Amino acid sequence: MLESRQETLLELFMRFSPIALALSLALATVSSGVQGQKPDDQINPRSIALLQQAEVARKAGDLKTAGELLETALAIDPRNRAAFISLGRVAQAEALPGKAIRMYREALTLEPNDAVALAGQGEAMVQKGAVERAKANLARIRTLCKAECQPAVQLAAAIAKGPPPAVVTAQAASTVPPKGQETTTPRP
């Protein structure tokens, strides 16, 4: 009887040891990866310094330098949400609403309830002609803010102003002109 009990324990050990080993390795891998990550509030100081330099360049009108500095800041620390927002503003100033929307989306990936990123994305959508999607962003901002806040006011003003005339004209055209008879649309 004692001998059969030892065989049963040995069988149990042999059956479940590979599963236990696999689970312990998986747990060790996951836990060590989480310990190596920095908290979100610890953005690399070099990235923040580059962001500040880029803001100065953007306000001075040097969009190319601002864009390069922001891309470098994001290469240093891809969790710098403010750099994504600023890069979205640069893209809007360069009349690249698609790129701006993408940059704001990256910022929203890091913090889905960022009212500034939602407003910037909404303004870029208006610039591109997607007013209904911008209105959805405005509704979401108003839900987040509870009271009237600056991002909601800015986006509401952009929606009221409407898309640029070149976008309205392009949306109104129902036919595509034959090749060679296209007219160029001036950039705003």
TORVEXKOL-689358 format. One record per residue (C-alpha): residue number from 0; residue in three letters; x, y, z. Coordinates in Angstrom, 1 decimal, decimal comma. Layout:
! residues N
<pt><num>NUM</num><residuo>ALA</residuo><east>X</east><north>Y</north><up>Z</up></pt>
...
***
This chain:
! residues 188
<pt><num>0</num><residuo>MET</residuo><east>0,0</east><north>0,0</north><up>0,0</up></pt>
<pt><num>1</num><residuo>LEU</residuo><east>2,8</east><north>2,4</north><up>0,9</up></pt>
<pt><num>2</num><residuo>GLU</residuo><east>4,5</east><north>1,6</north><up>-2,4</up></pt>
<pt><num>3</num><residuo>SER</residuo><east>1,4</east><north>2,4</north><up>-4,5</up></pt>
<pt><num>4</num><residuo>ARG</residuo><east>0,9</east><north>5,7</north><up>-2,7</up></pt>
<pt><num>5</num><residuo>GLN</residuo><east>4,5</east><north>6,7</north><up>-3,5</up></pt>
<pt><num>6</num><residuo>GLU</residuo><east>3,9</east><north>5,8</north><up>-7,2</up></pt>
<pt><num>7</num><residuo>THR</residuo><east>0,7</east><north>8,0</north><up>-7,2</up></pt>
<pt><num>8</num><residuo>LEU</residuo><east>2,6</east><north>11,0</north><up>-5,8</up></pt>
<pt><num>9</num><residuo>LEU</residuo><east>5,4</east><north>10,5</north><up>-8,3</up></pt>
<pt><num>10</num><residuo>GLU</residuo><east>2,8</east><north>10,3</north><up>-11,1</up></pt>
<pt><num>11</num><residuo>LEU</residuo><east>1,2</east><north>13,5</north><up>-9,9</up></pt>
<pt><num>12</num><residuo>PHE</residuo><east>4,5</east><north>15,3</north><up>-9,7</up></pt>
<pt><num>13</num><residuo>MET</residuo><east>5,5</east><north>14,1</north><up>-13,2</up></pt>
<pt><num>14</num><residuo>ARG</residuo><east>2,1</east><north>15,2</north><up>-14,6</up></pt>
<pt><num>15</num><residuo>PHE</residuo><east>2,0</east><north>18,7</north><up>-13,2</up></pt>
<pt><num>16</num><residuo>SER</residuo><east>5,6</east><north>19,7</north><up>-13,0</up></pt>
<pt><num>17</num><residuo>PRO</residuo><east>5,8</east><north>20,9</north><up>-16,7</up></pt>
<pt><num>18</num><residuo>ILE</residuo><east>2,7</east><north>23,0</north><up>-16,2</up></pt>
<pt><num>19</num><residuo>ALA</residuo><east>4,0</east><north>24,5</north><up>-12,9</up></pt>
<pt><num>20</num><residuo>LEU</residuo><east>7,3</east><north>25,2</north><up>-14,5</up></pt>
<pt><num>21</num><residuo>ALA</residuo><east>5,7</east><north>27,0</north><up>-17,5</up></pt>
<pt><num>22</num><residuo>LEU</residuo><east>3,5</east><north>29,1</north><up>-15,2</up></pt>
<pt><num>23</num><residuo>SER</residuo><east>6,4</east><north>30,1</north><up>-13,0</up></pt>
<pt><num>24</num><residuo>LEU</residuo><east>8,5</east><north>31,2</north><up>-16,0</up></pt>
<pt><num>25</num><residuo>ALA</residuo><east>5,6</east><north>33,2</north><up>-17,4</up></pt>
<pt><num>26</num><residuo>LEU</residuo><east>5,1</east><north>34,9</north><up>-14,1</up></pt>
<pt><num>27</num><residuo>ALA</residuo><east>8,8</east><north>35,7</north><up>-13,7</up></pt>
<pt><num>28</num><residuo>THR</residuo><east>8,9</east><north>37,2</north><up>-17,2</up></pt>
<pt><num>29</num><residuo>VAL</residuo><east>5,8</east><north>39,4</north><up>-16,8</up></pt>
<pt><num>30</num><residuo>SER</residuo><east>6,8</east><north>40,6</north><up>-13,4</up></pt>
<pt><num>31</num><residuo>SER</residuo><east>10,4</east><north>41,5</north><up>-14,4</up></pt>
<pt><num>32</num><residuo>GLY</residuo><east>9,1</east><north>43,5</north><up>-17,4</up></pt>
<pt><num>33</num><residuo>VAL</residuo><east>6,8</east><north>45,6</north><up>-15,2</up></pt>
<pt><num>34</num><residuo>GLN</residuo><east>9,5</east><north>46,3</north><up>-12,7</up></pt>
<pt><num>35</num><residuo>GLY</residuo><east>11,8</east><north>47,7</north><up>-15,5</up></pt>
<pt><num>36</num><residuo>GLN</residuo><east>9,2</east><north>50,3</north><up>-16,7</up></pt>
<pt><num>37</num><residuo>LYS</residuo><east>9,3</east><north>53,9</north><up>-15,4</up></pt>
<pt><num>38</num><residuo>PRO</residuo><east>6,1</east><north>55,4</north><up>-14,1</up></pt>
<pt><num>39</num><residuo>ASP</residuo><east>4,3</east><north>57,7</north><up>-16,6</up></pt>
<pt><num>40</num><residuo>ASP</residuo><east>4,9</east><north>60,8</north><up>-14,6</up></pt>
<pt><num>41</num><residuo>GLN</residuo><east>8,7</east><north>60,5</north><up>-15,0</up></pt>
<pt><num>42</num><residuo>ILE</residuo><east>9,3</east><north>61,8</north><up>-18,5</up></pt>
<pt><num>43</num><residuo>ASN</residuo><east>13,0</east><north>62,1</north><up>-19,5</up></pt>
<pt><num>44</num><residuo>PRO</residuo><east>14,3</east><north>65,6</north><up>-18,6</up></pt>
<pt><num>45</num><residuo>ARG</residuo><east>16,1</east><north>65,8</north><up>-22,0</up></pt>
<pt><num>46</num><residuo>SER</residuo><east>12,8</east><north>65,2</north><up>-23,8</up></pt>
<pt><num>47</num><residuo>ILE</residuo><east>11,1</east><north>68,0</north><up>-21,8</up></pt>
<pt><num>48</num><residuo>ALA</residuo><east>14,0</east><north>70,4</north><up>-22,5</up></pt>
<pt><num>49</num><residuo>LEU</residuo><east>13,7</east><north>69,7</north><up>-26,3</up></pt>
<pt><num>50</num><residuo>LEU</residuo><east>9,9</east><north>70,2</north><up>-26,0</up></pt>
<pt><num>51</num><residuo>GLN</residuo><east>10,5</east><north>73,6</north><up>-24,5</up></pt>
<pt><num>52</num><residuo>GLN</residuo><east>13,0</east><north>74,6</north><up>-27,2</up></pt>
<pt><num>53</num><residuo>ALA</residuo><east>10,5</east><north>73,4</north><up>-29,8</up></pt>
<pt><num>54</num><residuo>GLU</residuo><east>7,7</east><north>75,5</north><up>-28,4</up></pt>
<pt><num>55</num><residuo>VAL</residuo><east>10,0</east><north>78,6</north><up>-28,6</up></pt>
<pt><num>56</num><residuo>ALA</residuo><east>10,8</east><north>77,8</north><up>-32,2</up></pt>
<pt><num>57</num><residuo>ARG</residuo><east>7,1</east><north>77,1</north><up>-33,1</up></pt>
<pt><num>58</num><residuo>LYS</residuo><east>6,0</east><north>80,4</north><up>-31,6</up></pt>
<pt><num>59</num><residuo>ALA</residuo><east>8,8</east><north>82,2</north><up>-33,5</up></pt>
<pt><num>60</num><residuo>GLY</residuo><east>7,4</east><north>80,6</north><up>-36,7</up></pt>
<pt><num>61</num><residuo>ASP</residuo><east>10,3</east><north>78,2</north><up>-37,3</up></pt>
<pt><num>62</num><residuo>LEU</residuo><east>8,1</east><north>75,1</north><up>-37,9</up></pt>
<pt><num>63</num><residuo>LYS</residuo><east>10,8</east><north>73,0</north><up>-39,4</up></pt>
<pt><num>64</num><residuo>THR</residuo><east>13,1</east><north>73,3</north><up>-36,4</up></pt>
<pt><num>65</num><residuo>ALA</residuo><east>10,2</east><north>72,8</north><up>-34,0</up></pt>
<pt><num>66</num><residuo>GLY</residuo><east>9,2</east><north>69,6</north><up>-35,8</up></pt>
<pt><num>67</num><residuo>GLU</residuo><east>12,7</east><north>68,3</north><up>-35,7</up></pt>
<pt><num>68</num><residuo>LEU</residuo><east>13,2</east><north>69,1</north><up>-32,0</up></pt>
<pt><num>69</num><residuo>LEU</residuo><east>9,8</east><north>67,4</north><up>-31,2</up></pt>
<pt><num>70</num><residuo>GLU</residuo><east>10,7</east><north>64,3</north><up>-33,1</up></pt>
<pt><num>71</num><residuo>THR</residuo><east>14,0</east><north>64,1</north><up>-31,3</up></pt>
<pt><num>72</num><residuo>ALA</residuo><east>12,1</east><north>64,6</north><up>-28,0</up></pt>
<pt><num>73</num><residuo>LEU</residuo><east>9,8</east><north>61,7</north><up>-28,8</up></pt>
<pt><num>74</num><residuo>ALA</residuo><east>12,8</east><north>59,5</north><up>-29,8</up></pt>
<pt><num>75</num><residuo>ILE</residuo><east>14,2</east><north>60,1</north><up>-26,4</up></pt>
<pt><num>76</num><residuo>ASP</residuo><east>11,0</east><north>59,4</north><up>-24,6</up></pt>
<pt><num>77</num><residuo>PRO</residuo><east>8,0</east><north>58,2</north><up>-26,5</up></pt>
<pt><num>78</num><residuo>ARG</residuo><east>5,7</east><north>58,7</north><up>-23,5</up></pt>
<pt><num>79</num><residuo>ASN</residuo><east>6,0</east><north>62,5</north><up>-23,8</up></pt>
<pt><num>80</num><residuo>ARG</residuo><east>2,3</east><north>63,3</north><up>-24,5</up></pt>
<pt><num>81</num><residuo>ALA</residuo><east>3,0</east><north>67,1</north><up>-24,6</up></pt>
<pt><num>82</num><residuo>ALA</residuo><east>5,5</east><north>66,5</north><up>-27,5</up></pt>
<pt><num>83</num><residuo>PHE</residuo><east>2,8</east><north>64,7</north><up>-29,5</up></pt>
<pt><num>84</num><residuo>ILE</residuo><east>0,3</east><north>67,5</north><up>-28,9</up></pt>
<pt><num>85</num><residuo>SER</residuo><east>2,9</east><north>70,1</north><up>-29,9</up></pt>
<pt><num>86</num><residuo>LEU</residuo><east>3,8</east><north>68,1</north><up>-33,0</up></pt>
<pt><num>87</num><residuo>GLY</residuo><east>0,1</east><north>68,1</north><up>-33,9</up></pt>
<pt><num>88</num><residuo>ARG</residuo><east>0,1</east><north>71,9</north><up>-33,6</up></pt>
<pt><num>89</num><residuo>VAL</residuo><east>3,1</east><north>72,1</north><up>-35,9</up></pt>
<pt><num>90</num><residuo>ALA</residuo><east>1,4</east><north>69,9</north><up>-38,4</up></pt>
<pt><num>91</num><residuo>GLN</residuo><east>-1,7</east><north>72,1</north><up>-38,3</up></pt>
<pt><num>92</num><residuo>ALA</residuo><east>0,4</east><north>75,2</north><up>-38,9</up></pt>
<pt><num>93</num><residuo>GLU</residuo><east>1,9</east><north>73,5</north><up>-41,9</up></pt>
<pt><num>94</num><residuo>ALA</residuo><east>-1,6</east><north>72,7</north><up>-43,2</up></pt>
<pt><num>95</num><residuo>LEU</residuo><east>-1,1</east><north>68,9</north><up>-42,7</up></pt>
<pt><num>96</num><residuo>PRO</residuo><east>-4,4</east><north>68,0</north><up>-40,8</up></pt>
<pt><num>97</num><residuo>GLY</residuo><east>-4,0</east><north>64,3</north><up>-41,4</up></pt>
<pt><num>98</num><residuo>LYS</residuo><east>-0,6</east><north>64,2</north><up>-39,7</up></pt>
<pt><num>99</num><residuo>ALA</residuo><east>-2,0</east><north>66,4</north><up>-36,9</up></pt>
<pt><num>100</num><residuo>ILE</residuo><east>-4,9</east><north>64,1</north><up>-36,3</up></pt>
<pt><num>101</num><residuo>ARG</residuo><east>-2,4</east><north>61,2</north><up>-36,1</up></pt>
<pt><num>102</num><residuo>MET</residuo><east>-0,2</east><north>63,0</north><up>-33,6</up></pt>
<pt><num>103</num><residuo>TYR</residuo><east>-3,2</east><north>63,9</north><up>-31,4</up></pt>
<pt><num>104</num><residuo>ARG</residuo><east>-4,3</east><north>60,2</north><up>-31,6</up></pt>
<pt><num>105</num><residuo>GLU</residuo><east>-0,9</east><north>59,2</north><up>-30,3</up></pt>
<pt><num>106</num><residuo>ALA</residuo><east>-1,3</east><north>61,6</north><up>-27,3</up></pt>
<pt><num>107</num><residuo>LEU</residuo><east>-4,8</east><north>60,2</north><up>-26,7</up></pt>
<pt><num>108</num><residuo>THR</residuo><east>-3,3</east><north>56,7</north><up>-26,7</up></pt>
<pt><num>109</num><residuo>LEU</residuo><east>-1,2</east><north>57,7</north><up>-23,7</up></pt>
<pt><num>110</num><residuo>GLU</residuo><east>-4,0</east><north>59,5</north><up>-22,0</up></pt>
<pt><num>111</num><residuo>PRO</residuo><east>-7,5</east><north>59,0</north><up>-23,5</up></pt>
<pt><num>112</num><residuo>ASN</residuo><east>-9,1</east><north>61,8</north><up>-21,4</up></pt>
<pt><num>113</num><residuo>ASP</residuo><east>-6,7</east><north>64,6</north><up>-22,4</up></pt>
<pt><num>114</num><residuo>ALA</residuo><east>-9,0</east><north>67,5</north><up>-23,3</up></pt>
<pt><num>115</num><residuo>VAL</residuo><east>-6,2</east><north>69,5</north><up>-25,0</up></pt>
<pt><num>116</num><residuo>ALA</residuo><east>-5,4</east><north>66,6</north><up>-27,3</up></pt>
<pt><num>117</num><residuo>LEU</residuo><east>-9,1</east><north>66,1</north><up>-28,0</up></pt>
<pt><num>118</num><residuo>ALA</residuo><east>-9,6</east><north>69,8</north><up>-28,9</up></pt>
<pt><num>119</num><residuo>GLY</residuo><east>-6,5</east><north>69,8</north><up>-31,1</up></pt>
<pt><num>120</num><residuo>GLN</residuo><east>-7,7</east><north>66,7</north><up>-32,9</up></pt>
<pt><num>121</num><residuo>GLY</residuo><east>-11,1</east><north>68,3</north><up>-33,3</up></pt>
<pt><num>122</num><residuo>GLU</residuo><east>-9,6</east><north>71,4</north><up>-34,8</up></pt>
<pt><num>123</num><residuo>ALA</residuo><east>-7,5</east><north>69,4</north><up>-37,2</up></pt>
<pt><num>124</num><residuo>MET</residuo><east>-10,6</east><north>67,5</north><up>-38,2</up></pt>
<pt><num>125</num><residuo>VAL</residuo><east>-12,4</east><north>70,8</north><up>-39,0</up></pt>
<pt><num>126</num><residuo>GLN</residuo><east>-9,3</east><north>71,8</north><up>-41,0</up></pt>
<pt><num>127</num><residuo>LYS</residuo><east>-9,6</east><north>68,6</north><up>-42,9</up></pt>
<pt><num>128</num><residuo>GLY</residuo><east>-13,4</east><north>69,0</north><up>-43,3</up></pt>
<pt><num>129</num><residuo>ALA</residuo><east>-14,6</east><north>66,4</north><up>-40,9</up></pt>
<pt><num>130</num><residuo>VAL</residuo><east>-16,9</east><north>68,7</north><up>-38,9</up></pt>
<pt><num>131</num><residuo>GLU</residuo><east>-19,2</east><north>65,9</north><up>-37,5</up></pt>
<pt><num>132</num><residuo>ARG</residuo><east>-16,2</east><north>64,0</north><up>-36,0</up></pt>
<pt><num>133</num><residuo>ALA</residuo><east>-15,0</east><north>67,3</north><up>-34,5</up></pt>
<pt><num>134</num><residuo>LYS</residuo><east>-18,5</east><north>67,7</north><up>-32,9</up></pt>
<pt><num>135</num><residuo>ALA</residuo><east>-18,1</east><north>64,3</north><up>-31,3</up></pt>
<pt><num>136</num><residuo>ASN</residuo><east>-14,8</east><north>65,4</north><up>-29,8</up></pt>
<pt><num>137</num><residuo>LEU</residuo><east>-16,5</east><north>68,5</north><up>-28,5</up></pt>
<pt><num>138</num><residuo>ALA</residuo><east>-19,2</east><north>66,5</north><up>-26,8</up></pt>
<pt><num>139</num><residuo>ARG</residuo><east>-16,5</east><north>64,3</north><up>-25,2</up></pt>
<pt><num>140</num><residuo>ILE</residuo><east>-14,6</east><north>67,3</north><up>-24,0</up></pt>
<pt><num>141</num><residuo>ARG</residuo><east>-17,8</east><north>68,8</north><up>-22,5</up></pt>
<pt><num>142</num><residuo>THR</residuo><east>-18,4</east><north>65,5</north><up>-20,7</up></pt>
<pt><num>143</num><residuo>LEU</residuo><east>-14,9</east><north>65,5</north><up>-19,3</up></pt>
<pt><num>144</num><residuo>CYS</residuo><east>-14,8</east><north>69,1</north><up>-18,2</up></pt>
<pt><num>145</num><residuo>LYS</residuo><east>-18,3</east><north>69,3</north><up>-16,6</up></pt>
<pt><num>146</num><residuo>ALA</residuo><east>-18,1</east><north>73,2</north><up>-16,7</up></pt>
<pt><num>147</num><residuo>GLU</residuo><east>-17,0</east><north>75,3</north><up>-19,7</up></pt>
<pt><num>148</num><residuo>CYS</residuo><east>-13,2</east><north>74,9</north><up>-20,2</up></pt>
<pt><num>149</num><residuo>GLN</residuo><east>-10,7</east><north>76,4</north><up>-22,6</up></pt>
<pt><num>150</num><residuo>PRO</residuo><east>-10,3</east><north>73,4</north><up>-24,9</up></pt>
<pt><num>151</num><residuo>ALA</residuo><east>-14,1</east><north>73,2</north><up>-25,4</up></pt>
<pt><num>152</num><residuo>VAL</residuo><east>-14,3</east><north>77,0</north><up>-26,1</up></pt>
<pt><num>153</num><residuo>GLN</residuo><east>-11,5</east><north>76,7</north><up>-28,7</up></pt>
<pt><num>154</num><residuo>LEU</residuo><east>-13,0</east><north>73,7</north><up>-30,5</up></pt>
<pt><num>155</num><residuo>ALA</residuo><east>-16,5</east><north>75,2</north><up>-30,5</up></pt>
<pt><num>156</num><residuo>ALA</residuo><east>-15,0</east><north>78,4</north><up>-32,1</up></pt>
<pt><num>157</num><residuo>ALA</residuo><east>-13,2</east><north>76,3</north><up>-34,7</up></pt>
<pt><num>158</num><residuo>ILE</residuo><east>-16,4</east><north>74,3</north><up>-35,5</up></pt>
<pt><num>159</num><residuo>ALA</residuo><east>-18,4</east><north>77,6</north><up>-35,8</up></pt>
<pt><num>160</num><residuo>LYS</residuo><east>-15,7</east><north>79,0</north><up>-38,2</up></pt>
<pt><num>161</num><residuo>GLY</residuo><east>-15,9</east><north>75,9</north><up>-40,3</up></pt>
<pt><num>162</num><residuo>PRO</residuo><east>-13,3</east><north>74,3</north><up>-42,6</up></pt>
<pt><num>163</num><residuo>PRO</residuo><east>-11,1</east><north>76,4</north><up>-44,8</up></pt>
<pt><num>164</num><residuo>PRO</residuo><east>-12,6</east><north>77,6</north><up>-48,1</up></pt>
<pt><num>165</num><residuo>ALA</residuo><east>-10,3</east><north>75,3</north><up>-50,2</up></pt>
<pt><num>166</num><residuo>VAL</residuo><east>-11,6</east><north>72,2</north><up>-48,3</up></pt>
<pt><num>167</num><residuo>VAL</residuo><east>-15,3</east><north>73,4</north><up>-48,8</up></pt>
<pt><num>168</num><residuo>THR</residuo><east>-14,7</east><north>73,9</north><up>-52,5</up></pt>
<pt><num>169</num><residuo>ALA</residuo><east>-13,0</east><north>70,5</north><up>-52,8</up></pt>
<pt><num>170</num><residuo>GLN</residuo><east>-15,9</east><north>68,8</north><up>-51,0</up></pt>
<pt><num>171</num><residuo>ALA</residuo><east>-18,5</east><north>70,6</north><up>-53,2</up></pt>
<pt><num>172</num><residuo>ALA</residuo><east>-17,0</east><north>69,4</north><up>-56,4</up></pt>
<pt><num>173</num><residuo>SER</residuo><east>-18,9</east><north>66,3</north><up>-57,5</up></pt>
<pt><num>174</num><residuo>THR</residuo><east>-16,9</east><north>65,4</north><up>-60,6</up></pt>
<pt><num>175</num><residuo>VAL</residuo><east>-13,2</east><north>64,9</north><up>-61,1</up></pt>
<pt><num>176</num><residuo>PRO</residuo><east>-11,8</east><north>67,0</north><up>-64,0</up></pt>
<pt><num>177</num><residuo>PRO</residuo><east>-10,1</east><north>65,1</north><up>-66,9</up></pt>
<pt><num>178</num><residuo>LYS</residuo><east>-6,4</east><north>64,6</north><up>-66,6</up></pt>
<pt><num>179</num><residuo>GLY</residuo><east>-4,5</east><north>67,7</north><up>-67,5</up></pt>
<pt><num>180</num><residuo>GLN</residuo><east>-7,4</east><north>70,1</north><up>-66,8</up></pt>
<pt><num>181</num><residuo>GLU</residuo><east>-7,1</east><north>70,1</north><up>-63,1</up></pt>
<pt><num>182</num><residuo>THR</residuo><east>-6,6</east><north>73,4</north><up>-61,3</up></pt>
<pt><num>183</num><residuo>THR</residuo><east>-4,3</east><north>73,8</north><up>-58,4</up></pt>
<pt><num>184</num><residuo>THR</residuo><east>-5,7</east><north>74,7</north><up>-55,0</up></pt>
<pt><num>185</num><residuo>PRO</residuo><east>-3,7</east><north>77,3</north><up>-53,1</up></pt>
<pt><num>186</num><residuo>ARG</residuo><east>-2,6</east><north>76,3</north><up>-49,6</up></pt>
<pt><num>187</num><residuo>PRO</residuo><east>-4,0</east><north>78,3</north><up>-46,8</up></pt>
***
